[in-house]
Amino acid sequence: MYDEDDLAAIREAREEWEAETRDPVRERHGERKDRFATVSNLEVDDLYTPADVADIDYEEDLGFPGEYPYTRGVYPTMYRGRTWTMRQFAGFGTAEETNERFHYLIEHGQTGLSTAFDMPSLMGKDSDDPLSDGEVGKEGVAVDTLRDMEILFDGIDVDEVSTSFTINPSAPVIYAMYVAIADQQGVPREELRGTLQNDMLKEFIAQKEWVVPPAPSLKLVTDTVEFCAAETPKFHPISVSGYHIREAGSTAVQELAFTLADGFAYVEDALERGMDVDTVAPLLSFFFNSHNSIFEEVAKFRAARRIYARVMTEWYDAEAEASTRLKFHTQTAGQSLTAQQPLNNVVRVTIQALAGVLGGTQSLHTNSYDEAFALPGEEAVRVALRTQQIIAEESGAADVIDPLGGSFFVEALTDEVEAEAMAYIEELREMGEGSVRDGILAGIEEGYFHREIQGASYEYQERVEEGEEVVVGVNKYVMDEDTTPDLLHVSEETQDRQLARLESVKEERDDEAVARSLERVREAVESDENVMPALVEAVKAYATMGEIMDVFEEEWGTYREEIGVM
């Protein structure tokens, strides 16, 4: 972008500035640290100039918003047209309690719903399973049957709201229930909007919520993609989730690389099934973490769009613009929240949310300041939502498209993040002998991802212990007084109420219809056909989550058995 003579002059001028202006001050007063780095430990210089971005080709590397390679944003007007979707995570106790919270959020200006499920639901267990005892409704809403989903969306028109479901091993069952709700409400399936997390590769890489082994898990994911393309084309059947990879301790670069690689793996699996890339790719959505290093996060988001656009075009021959536009949801970093001085978390979340906005996110969840202790209370949720609204309405951050674009520092950091992420993706592709999907499956089997993430996590914690990485209120500016806020408590009666409803459903349903529907699921598994039509039939018969997931375990075995853990 710059003339060589101009660059030479800038380099010479910088050397002169360093010798005559900076170094004398540095020698007299020193600097705060010997070394400055991002949260992910990417070293940063003290000053950036055009010389640091001399290799950038504006049209090829940056371009304009809404145009390839989308570095500056996926839409031509970005937030000047409309702001990002404000999608606060909600779910606890029974369906009634979460439905009440949904209505509360909608009344306070939330523009999309995001559903958290309790651990039994996440793992495909019914509330009356012995393993569920003590966990029902504790970290999300309990959903055993379609009856719970009916209550969850009571008074909410599913054709007027976009709903996200954060669930993985049992995601196809929840998706089937949502389709059934649309059918009940008379909403055409093709109008159903929302997102299913359904990212099983991420589970084997980082979060470790799994039931059946990786290969059949991937098969179920592709079943949902195929069904979605045909039946609910406005619904996203996968949210490829780097969030949990980062929460497990990865760096920003690892989060970006492993997330994009997972997305490419899902594309490859769908292509092998015979689907067209320009049918599959627009159905994908992505989900990233936003941590404290604001410029690193902005660079990560910008690099993500550029890598995705290029790879989808060059590796998979995508032609439709929608196939090369990476759209993503952002959630602020849960692992950054501290129990010490929890009101400090309001500031952390604000910085992280601002990074998501400056980086061009399509939807955003802001964590509540009390989440280091428990599920968020109403006041904390309201503050978290107001944080987004203040950024959107008062800060001016949403008024200019890609406001940090052209920053010598941000552009240089975007290039660095892109190069390091692509090195990881290429390594995985080599592990799979040309297939990213096969490389990921091999990496899961060989423990590659665990080693990479654990190494990064250990290194970060070492820096915190040594004081090189400051965590305000934890290893610096510490206070002894109790600053614990008022917390939300899930009543012990929640489990009793949920068990009573489940028992009632089992008594009222047609057992023969349930048995037929479960046999239909079994036949679909055994014949290797798409299981989604059978799942919709089963949930409409009020088969339980656990009954359906038991069929999968009986037919495919469990991953615990495969790796020798019981």
ABEGO torsion letter per residue (X at the ends): XBBAAAAAAAAAAAAAAAAAAAAAAAAAAEBABABBBBAAGBBBBABBBAAAAAABBAAAAAEBBGBOAGAAEABAAEAAABBBBBBBBBEBEBAAAAAAAAAAAAAAGBABBBBBBBAAAAAGBBAABAAABGABGAAEBBBABAAAAAAAABGBBAAABBBBBBBAAAAAAAAAAAAAAAAAAGBBAAABBEBBAGBAAAAAAAAGBBABBAAAAAAAAAAAAAAAAAABAABBABBBBAAAAAAAGBBAAAAAAAAAAAAAAAAAAAAAAGBBAAAAAAABBBBBBBBABAAAAAAAAAAAAAAAAAAAAAAAGBABAAAABBBBBBBBBAAABBABGAAAAAAAAAAAAAAAAAAGBABBBBBBAAAAABBBBAAAAAAAAAAAAAAAAAAGAAABBGAABGBAAAAAAAAAAAAAAAAAAAAAAAAAGGBAAAAAAAAAAAGAAAAAAAAAAAAAAAAAAAGABBBBGAABGBBABBABBBBBBBBAAAAAAAAAAAAAAAAABBAAAAAAAAAAAAAAAAAGBBAAAAAAAAAAAGBBAAAAAAAAAAAAEBAAAAAGBX
